[in-house]
């Protein structure tokens, strides 16, 4: 008996209750039933033994083919669960006042352009723009193949060193912005109880015409045990904003739990690049030296202007390669 057939047999009850697998499970059980019937026929009528053996061989190949298909689907599903194709990108201005907000906006543009180059879809969930052209905070949903696998190491504090355009004396400023990459998984790892949720509704404001200003479509969800809150304003439907807010809140609570676990068992995470904590300083963008440095792997890249235009493939590739080496 092949490994795939054994695996399907051991998981048959779970698979039977999953609508995605119902047809294949029915086919698996139908072919398996025919094999058993053919075996019984061969035992009851020795004259048909040779013919039965030939039919059993054909049916066994069919059974293995169905089992292989189920196992492949399961493998794909597990990979999607580990590296989902749906994330939330959250960027917040840190230390540095107006320059930090401008740097946050620069990072937003960098990731948006990189996403476009990958063929990913970017949707704004909420922003807190400042009049200077920066962001106090900006949140986006990004969907696309390999989005979490490629961006998962971007979480952390990003630092910029440059002379701001508003600086008359030519003094170099150092500012920061934090980035969080939150995977949106189909199967939640942490249960959020309804009684732990508080919801607030308000007018969204901004673009969208009269409907946005008159109807309370903006949603703020607070997770009372942790104090984590999420605000979603961009959809014109309150229901859609609520659904998005809950998905993002789930991701944020899961991240908080994972970060707490990582702090407890830090010594066991030596096969991981960095801590995955948004408070960890991971990268410096030094404009005067035309250099971007990732402090976790001690690598540097030049041509900073192109990098800020979204050409971060070389950085992503080196990080992924470094992680693969750690996992060997």
VOPAGU-2260 file (C-alpha; in pm, 1 decimal, decimal comma):
REM VOPAGU-2260
SITE   aa  ch    i         X         Y         Z
SITE  UNK   A    0       0,0       0,0       0,0
SITE  UNK   A    1     139,6     340,7     -99,2
SITE  UNK   A    2     215,3     613,8     155,0
SITE  UNK   A    3     -51,0     843,0       7,1
SITE  UNK   A    4    -321,4     573,3      43,7
SITE  UNK   A    5    -216,1     510,1     406,4
SITE  UNK   A    6    -223,1     883,6     478,8
SITE  UNK   A    7    -572,0     924,1     331,4
SITE  UNK   A    8    -699,7     624,2     529,0
SITE  UNK   A    9    -563,6     769,2     854,4
SITE  UNK   A   10    -729,5    1107,6     788,7
SITE  UNK   A   11   -1049,0     984,5     623,1
SITE  UNK   A   12   -1289,6    1108,7     894,6
SITE  UNK   A   13   -1143,3    1459,6     889,7
SITE  UNK   A   14   -1139,5    1467,3     509,0
SITE  UNK   A   15   -1498,1    1345,4     484,8
SITE  UNK   A   16   -1620,8    1643,9     687,4
SITE  UNK   A   17   -1438,5    1895,4     465,9
SITE  UNK   A   18   -1644,5    2004,8     164,0
SITE  UNK   A   19   -1329,3    2067,6     -42,2
SITE  UNK   A   20   -1247,8    1697,5     -30,0
SITE  UNK   A   21   -1596,6    1542,8     -30,7
SITE  UNK   A   22   -1597,6    1443,0    -400,4
SITE  UNK   A   23   -1246,9    1293,4    -388,4
SITE  UNK   A   24   -1324,9    1108,0     -64,7
SITE  UNK   A   25   -1640,1     960,8    -221,8
SITE  UNK   A   26   -1435,6     850,3    -523,0
SITE  UNK   A   27   -1164,3     705,5    -296,9
SITE  UNK   A   28   -1420,2     504,6     -99,7
SITE  UNK   A   29   -1601,8     394,4    -418,3
SITE  UNK   A   30   -1281,6     256,3    -573,9
SITE  UNK   A   31   -1177,5     101,8    -242,1
SITE  UNK   A   32   -1521,1     -68,8    -222,6
SITE  UNK   A   33   -1484,5    -208,6    -573,6
SITE  UNK   A   34   -1144,8    -353,6    -482,9
SITE  UNK   A   35   -1296,7    -533,1    -182,1
SITE  UNK   A   36   -1588,1    -664,0    -392,6
SITE  UNK   A   37   -1349,4    -793,2    -657,7
SITE  UNK   A   38   -1141,8    -971,5    -394,0
SITE  UNK   A   39   -1454,6   -1142,6    -259,1
SITE  UNK   A   40   -1555,7   -1247,2    -610,8
SITE  UNK   A   41   -1214,6   -1403,9    -667,4
SITE  UNK   A   42   -1243,6   -1600,9    -343,6
SITE  UNK   A   43   -1593,5   -1727,0    -421,4
SITE  UNK   A   44   -1512,9   -1822,6    -781,9
SITE  UNK   A   45   -1153,0   -1943,0    -840,7
SITE  UNK   A   46   -1219,3   -1942,5   -1214,6
SITE  UNK   A   47   -1235,2   -1563,2   -1206,7
SITE  UNK   A   48    -919,0   -1523,1    -997,2
SITE  UNK   A   49    -692,2   -1421,5   -1285,1
SITE  UNK   A   50    -942,8   -1172,1   -1423,9
SITE  UNK   A   51   -1005,8   -1036,2   -1074,2
SITE  UNK   A   52    -634,9    -990,8   -1011,2
SITE  UNK   A   53    -603,2    -785,4   -1330,7
SITE  UNK   A   54    -901,4    -568,4   -1234,0
SITE  UNK   A   55    -765,0    -519,7    -880,4
SITE  UNK   A   56    -437,5    -395,7   -1031,3
SITE  UNK   A   57    -624,2    -139,7   -1242,1
SITE  UNK   A   58    -841,9     -28,5    -948,2
SITE  UNK   A   59    -538,7      -3,0    -718,7
SITE  UNK   A   60    -376,0     240,6    -961,2
SITE  UNK   A   61    -698,5     444,3    -966,1
SITE  UNK   A   62    -706,9     443,9    -585,8
SITE  UNK   A   63    -346,8     560,0    -565,5
SITE  UNK   A   64    -416,8     835,5    -817,1
SITE  UNK   A   65    -707,4     969,6    -609,7
SITE  UNK   A   66    -499,5     942,7    -290,2
SITE  UNK   A   67    -210,0    1131,6    -452,3
SITE  UNK   A   68    -449,1    1408,5    -554,5
SITE  UNK   A   69    -585,2    1440,2    -200,1
SITE  UNK   A   70    -235,6    1442,3     -46,1
SITE  UNK   A   71    -120,9    1708,4    -293,3
SITE  UNK   A   72    -420,7    1925,8    -203,7
SITE  UNK   A   73    -344,7    1880,7     167,5
SITE  UNK   A   74      18,3    1976,4     114,7
SITE  UNK   A   75     -82,2    2287,4     -79,5
SITE  UNK   A   76    -330,0    2378,0     194,4
SITE  UNK   A   77     -65,2    2341,0     465,2
SITE  UNK   A   78     178,2    2559,0     272,2
SITE  UNK   A   79     -93,2    2821,9     226,5
SITE  UNK   A   80    -158,4    2811,0     600,7
SITE  UNK   A   81     210,6    2861,0     683,1
SITE  UNK   A   82     268,1    3122,9     414,5
SITE  UNK   A   83     -72,0    3276,0     334,1
SITE  UNK   A   84    -122,3    3483,3      21,3
SITE  UNK   A   85    -296,8    3755,5     220,3
SITE  UNK   A   86    -130,6    3996,3     464,0
SITE  UNK   A   87    -180,2    4330,5     633,0
SITE  UNK   A   88     105,9    4578,4     602,1
SITE  UNK   A   89     111,9    4824,9     890,2
SITE  UNK   A   90     354,2    5118,2     894,6
SITE  UNK   A   91     385,6    5367,6    1179,7
SITE  UNK   A   92     601,3    5676,7    1215,6
SITE  UNK   A   93     842,5    5644,6    1507,2
SITE  UNK   A   94    1104,1    5876,0    1652,0
SITE  UNK   A   95    1188,3    6186,3    1450,7
SITE  UNK   A   96     876,0    6401,8    1430,4
SITE  UNK   A   97     775,8    6520,1    1082,5
SITE  UNK   A   98    1071,7    6348,3     920,1
SITE  UNK   A   99     959,4    6012,8    1067,6
SITE  UNK   A  100     613,0    6063,6     916,1
SITE  UNK   A  101     767,6    6143,2     576,7
SITE  UNK   A  102     987,8    5833,1     603,4
SITE  UNK   A  103     677,9    5625,8     684,1
SITE  UNK   A  104     520,1    5756,4     363,0
SITE  UNK   A  105     839,0    5667,9     172,4
SITE  UNK   A  106     818,3    5310,6     302,8
SITE  UNK   A  107     450,6    5292,0     204,2
SITE  UNK   A  108     543,3    5392,6    -149,9
SITE  UNK   A  109     837,6    5149,3    -157,9
SITE  UNK   A  110     622,3    4852,0     -60,7
SITE  UNK   A  111     337,0    4954,1    -289,2
SITE  UNK   A  112     573,0    4969,2    -587,2
SITE  UNK   A  113     730,9    4637,4    -494,6
SITE  UNK   A  114     384,1    4483,2    -465,2
SITE  UNK   A  115     294,0    4617,8    -810,8
SITE  UNK   A  116     610,9    4461,5    -955,6
SITE  UNK   A  117     502,8    4125,1    -809,2
SITE  UNK   A  118     150,8    4150,2    -947,9
SITE  UNK   A  119      -0,8    4170,9    -600,3
SITE  UNK   A  120    -318,9    4361,6    -514,8
SITE  UNK   A  121    -293,1    4643,1    -257,4
SITE  UNK   A  122    -600,9    4779,0     -79,3
SITE  UNK   A  123    -595,9    5062,0     173,4
SITE  UNK   A  124    -768,3    4979,1     502,9
SITE  UNK   A  125    -692,2    5297,3     698,0
SITE  UNK   A  126    -447,2    5587,0     700,3
SITE  UNK   A  127    -363,0    5877,2     930,7
SITE  UNK   A  128    -205,3    6130,3     693,6
SITE  UNK   A  129     -25,9    6442,3     810,9
SITE  UNK   A  130     -32,1    6773,8     626,6
SITE  UNK   A  131     341,3    6755,4     558,0
SITE  UNK   A  132     288,9    6465,9     317,9
SITE  UNK   A  133     364,3    6192,0     566,1
SITE  UNK   A  134     177,5    5931,3     765,6
SITE  UNK   A  135     137,6    5890,7    1137,0
SITE  UNK   A  136       9,5    5541,5    1051,7
SITE  UNK   A  137     -96,4    5355,0     736,5
SITE  UNK   A  138    -250,4    5010,8     693,8
SITE  UNK   A  139    -292,6    4811,1     374,6
SITE  UNK   A  140    -412,3    4467,2     271,0
SITE  UNK   A  141    -190,9    4292,7      17,1
SITE  UNK   A  142    -298,9    3978,6    -168,5
SITE  UNK   A  143     -89,3    3772,9    -403,9
SITE  UNK   A  144     121,2    3462,6    -447,7
SITE  UNK   A  145     410,8    3432,4    -199,0
SITE  UNK   A  146     330,1    3768,3     -37,8
SITE  UNK   A  147     387,5    3653,5     319,9
SITE  UNK   A  148     677,2    3425,5     234,9
SITE  UNK   A  149     861,2    3716,2      72,8
SITE  UNK   A  150     770,6    3998,8     310,6
SITE  UNK   A  151     769,6    3820,0     646,7
SITE  UNK   A  152    1114,9    3947,1     741,4
SITE  UNK   A  153    1020,9    4313,4     690,9
SITE  UNK   A  154     868,6    4337,0    1039,8
SITE  UNK   A  155    1072,3    4563,0    1266,4
SITE  UNK   A  156    1208,3    4915,3    1305,2
SITE  UNK   A  157    1345,4    5079,5     990,1
SITE  UNK   A  158    1580,5    5373,9    1038,9
SITE  UNK   A  159    1664,3    5653,8     796,6
SITE  UNK   A  160    1964,7    5887,0     802,7
SITE  UNK   A  161    1944,2    6184,4     567,9
SITE  UNK   A  162    1921,5    6562,4     543,7
SITE  UNK   A  163    1552,2    6654,7     527,7
SITE  UNK   A  164    1440,8    6894,0     255,4
SITE  UNK   A  165    1324,6    7134,9     525,4
SITE  UNK   A  166    1666,2    7133,1     698,0
SITE  UNK   A  167    1842,1    7461,0     613,0
SITE  UNK   A  168    2168,9    7398,0     796,8
SITE  UNK   A  169    2235,7    7064,6     622,8
SITE  UNK   A  170    2221,4    6869,6     947,5
SITE  UNK   A  171    2169,2    6492,7     920,0
SITE  UNK   A  172    1852,9    6365,2    1087,2
SITE  UNK   A  173    1793,1    6012,7    1211,7
SITE  UNK   A  174    1430,8    5900,2    1214,5
SITE  UNK   A  175    1247,5    5570,7    1242,4
SITE  UNK   A  176     930,3    5397,2    1131,6
SITE  UNK   A  177     803,5    5055,5    1234,0
SITE  UNK   A  178     675,0    4795,7     990,8
SITE  UNK   A  179     454,1    4500,4    1076,4
SITE  UNK   A  180     366,3    4220,1     834,7
SITE  UNK   A  181      55,6    4042,6     963,3
SITE  UNK   A  182     -45,3    3716,1     790,9
SITE  UNK   A  183    -419,6    3665,5     744,4
SITE  UNK   A  184    -472,7    3292,0     786,9
SITE  UNK   A  185    -784,4    3092,7     703,9
SITE  UNK   A  186    -752,0    2890,3    1023,5
SITE  UNK   A  187    -713,8    3104,9    1333,4
SITE  UNK   A  188    -453,9    3000,3    1589,1
SITE  UNK   A  189    -604,2    3209,5    1869,6
SITE  UNK   A  190    -970,4    3217,0    1968,1
SITE  UNK   A  191   -1117,8    3563,6    2021,8
SITE  UNK   A  192   -1428,3    3556,8    2238,3
SITE  UNK   A  193   -1721,3    3780,1    2149,5
SITE  UNK   A  194   -1737,8    3922,0    2502,5
SITE  UNK   A  195   -1377,4    4040,1    2467,3
SITE  UNK   A  196   -1466,9    4257,8    2167,9
SITE  UNK   A  197   -1584,2    4617,2    2172,3
SITE  UNK   A  198   -1695,9    4792,3    1851,5
SITE  UNK   A  199   -1729,0    5160,2    1772,6
SITE  UNK   A  200   -1880,6    5312,4    1459,2
SITE  UNK   A  201   -1820,2    5656,6    1314,0
SITE  UNK   A  202   -1821,2    5855,1     991,9
SITE  UNK   A  203   -1524,7    5774,9     777,2
SITE  UNK   A  204   -1461,8    6120,4     633,6
SITE  UNK   A  205   -1223,9    6179,1     343,8
SITE  UNK   A  206   -1293,6    6054,5      -6,6
SITE  UNK   A  207   -1613,6    5882,5    -108,1
SITE  UNK   A  208   -1872,7    6156,2    -145,0
SITE  UNK   A  209   -2175,9    6234,4      65,8
SITE  UNK   A  210   -2237,2    5872,3     172,1
SITE  UNK   A  211   -1905,6    5852,1     355,8
SITE  UNK   A  212   -1971,5    6170,9     550,0
SITE  UNK   A  213   -2333,9    6094,9     646,5
SITE  UNK   A  214   -2327,8    5722,1     724,2
SITE  UNK   A  215   -2129,0    5562,5    1007,2
SITE  UNK   A  216   -1927,7    5321,6     793,4
SITE  UNK   A  217   -1593,3    5347,3     975,8
SITE  UNK   A  218   -1537,0    5068,3    1226,4
SITE  UNK   A  219   -1305,5    5049,0    1525,3
SITE  UNK   A  220   -1266,0    4712,9    1699,5
SITE  UNK   A  221   -1099,4    4682,5    2040,0
SITE  UNK   A  222    -974,4    4359,7    2194,0
SITE  UNK   A  223   -1024,6    4435,9    2563,6
SITE  UNK   A  224    -780,7    4179,8    2714,7
SITE  UNK   A  225    -483,4    4312,5    2514,9
SITE  UNK   A  226    -591,3    4667,0    2433,7
SITE  UNK   A  227    -520,3    4602,1    2065,1
SITE  UNK   A  228    -747,4    4804,4    1837,9
SITE  UNK   A  229    -808,6    4817,7    1465,0
SITE  UNK   A  230    -977,3    5091,0    1263,0
SITE  UNK   A  231   -1098,4    5032,5     906,5
SITE  UNK   A  232   -1243,9    5321,5     709,1
SITE  UNK   A  233   -1194,8    5263,0     339,4
SITE  UNK   A  234   -1496,3    5049,6     244,1
SITE  UNK   A  235   -1831,2    5224,9     193,8
SITE  UNK   A  236   -2010,6    4937,5     365,2
SITE  UNK   A  237   -2006,6    4908,1     743,1
SITE  UNK   A  238   -2036,5    4530,1     713,6
SITE  UNK   A  239   -1727,9    4503,8     491,6
SITE  UNK   A  240   -1532,4    4728,9     724,7
SITE  UNK   A  241   -1636,4    4511,0    1020,7
SITE  UNK   A  242   -1524,9    4193,5     842,0
SITE  UNK   A  243   -1188,9    4346,4     754,2
SITE  UNK   A  244   -1140,4    4486,4    1103,0
SITE  UNK   A  245   -1205,6    4147,7    1263,5
SITE  UNK   A  246    -964,3    3970,0    1026,9
SITE  UNK   A  247    -692,4    4225,3    1101,2
SITE  UNK   A  248    -761,4    4212,5    1474,6
SITE  UNK   A  249    -728,1    3833,9    1464,5
SITE  UNK   A  250    -389,8    3870,2    1292,9
SITE  UNK   A  251    -272,5    4130,4    1544,6
SITE  UNK   A  252    -372,8    3925,9    1847,2
SITE  UNK   A  253    -201,9    3619,6    1699,3
SITE  UNK   A  254     113,3    3823,4    1638,4
SITE  UNK   A  255     109,7    3948,5    1998,3
SITE  UNK   A  256      79,5    3591,0    2126,1
SITE  UNK   A  257     359,6    3473,4    1896,3
SITE  UNK   A  258     588,1    3758,5    2007,2
SITE  UNK   A  259     524,8    3670,5    2371,6
SITE  UNK   A  260     605,7    3306,7    2301,3
SITE  UNK   A  261     921,2    3411,5    2113,5
SITE  UNK   A  262    1040,3    3611,9    2415,2
SITE  UNK   A  263     984,5    3312,6    2642,4
SITE  UNK   A  264    1168,9    3070,4    2417,4
SITE  UNK   A  265    1419,0    3300,7    2246,5
SITE  UNK   A  266    1699,8    3043,4    2265,4
SITE  UNK   A  267    1492,4    2805,0    2055,2
SITE  UNK   A  268    1456,5    3053,2    1769,9
SITE  UNK   A  269    1813,5    3047,8    1644,6
SITE  UNK   A  270    1692,7    2916,4    1309,8
SITE  UNK   A  271    1495,4    3236,5    1249,0
SITE  UNK   A  272    1619,1    3567,4    1106,4
SITE  UNK   A  273    1556,2    3819,3    1382,2
SITE  UNK   A  274    1282,9    3801,3    1640,8
SITE  UNK   A  275     989,3    3894,4    1418,7
SITE  UNK   A  276     911,1    4165,4    1675,3
SITE  UNK   A  277     818,8    4511,9    1547,4
SITE  UNK   A  278    1042,0    4668,3    1817,6
SITE  UNK   A  279    1358,7    4509,7    1676,0
SITE  UNK   A  280    1581,3    4746,9    1475,4
SITE  UNK   A  281    1637,6    4567,0    1149,9
SITE  UNK   A  282    1749,9    4808,8     878,9
SITE  UNK   A  283    1913,2    5147,0     816,0
SITE  UNK   A  284    1866,3    5359,1     502,8
SITE  UNK   A  285    2165,9    5594,3     483,6
SITE  UNK   A  286    2111,5    5840,0     199,9
SITE  UNK   A  287    2443,4    6023,7     231,2
SITE  UNK   A  288    2638,9    5700,0     191,5
SITE  UNK   A  289    2392,0    5558,4     -65,0
SITE  UNK   A  290    2363,0    5244,9     145,7
SITE  UNK   A  291    2092,6    5023,2     291,7
SITE  UNK   A  292    2208,0    4787,8     567,5
SITE  UNK   A  293    2018,3    4497,5     718,9
SITE  UNK   A  294    2157,2    4454,9    1069,0
SITE  UNK   A  295    2029,9    4100,3    1124,0
SITE  UNK   A  296    2239,9    3948,5     847,2
SITE  UNK   A  297    2500,5    4228,6     830,5
SITE  UNK   A  298    2454,0    4284,1     456,0
SITE  UNK   A  299    2450,7    4614,9     268,1
SITE  UNK   A  300    2317,4    4730,3     -69,3
SITE  UNK   A  301    2377,7    5047,6    -267,9
SITE  UNK   A  302    2163,1    5246,8    -514,0
SITE  UNK   A  303    1927,0    5358,8    -240,2
SITE  UNK   A  304    1709,3    5564,0    -476,4
SITE  UNK   A  305    1616,2    5250,5    -672,4
SITE  UNK   A  306    1548,4    5062,7    -350,5
SITE  UNK   A  307    1309,2    5335,6    -234,9
SITE  UNK   A  308    1137,3    5300,0    -574,3
SITE  UNK   A  309    1044,0    4944,9    -481,7
SITE  UNK   A  310    1342,2    4756,4    -623,5
SITE  UNK   A  311    1396,6    4545,8    -311,4
SITE  UNK   A  312    1418,6    4205,2    -481,1
SITE  UNK   A  313    1789,4    4173,5    -399,8
SITE  UNK   A  314    1724,0    4237,5     -28,9
SITE  UNK   A  315    1432,2    3993,8     -17,7
SITE  UNK   A  316    1630,5    3724,4    -200,7
SITE  UNK   A  317    1929,7    3747,0      35,9
SITE  UNK   A  318    1702,4    3729,4     341,9
SITE  UNK   A  319    1522,7    3421,9     205,3
SITE  UNK   A  320    1855,2    3254,8     123,2
SITE  UNK   A  321    1988,2    3332,4     471,5
SITE  UNK   A  322    1677,8    3180,4     628,2
SITE  UNK   A  323    1713,2    2865,0     417,9
SITE  UNK   A  324    2070,9    2824,5     542,3
SITE  UNK   A  325    1954,7    2854,3     903,1
SITE  UNK   A  326    1694,3    2584,0     849,2
SITE  UNK   A  327    1939,8    2330,7     705,9
